[in-house]
Amino acid sequence: MKIRPAAVFSLCALVFFGVFVYQAQEWRLQARLYPYAIGFPMLALAIAQVILDLRGYTAKQRADATPMDRQFAQGVDAGVARHRTWNIFAWIFGFFLSIWLLGFSLSVPLLVFTYLKIQSREPWPLSVILTASSWLIFYGLFIRLLNLPFPEGLVFSWLGI
């Protein structure tokens, strides 16, 4: 068993999510539902990843694989990689801005739809179906099942709605 950087990172993630869940146990029930909903699955995944990393498991690299991780850096021009990096940061920043201005309930379907149509150039039926599915899952899990109140965006408070 050899300690590699990937194992150290996975162990740090395990500790982070362990503290994340531990800190929430003193909170009232409604407040700790979100950390528990995220924390427990992430704890299970982090434990599995630590075990795989400590055993020395590495994924097989295929020539026709999707451009991710090391393969992304090996086969792509630096300018293209830099452009893709700025592109995804712009999407993330746009999502945060949308959450701030419109709130989560509108931002989730808006981001999914615009990403599918603009970035991925998916056809209309697939974009609409995936957008509706993501919003139903978001609404069903976080709003109906967990009853988490999400604040409205600034636009609605500015307009008095």
Disulfide bonds with the S-S distance in Angstrom:
none
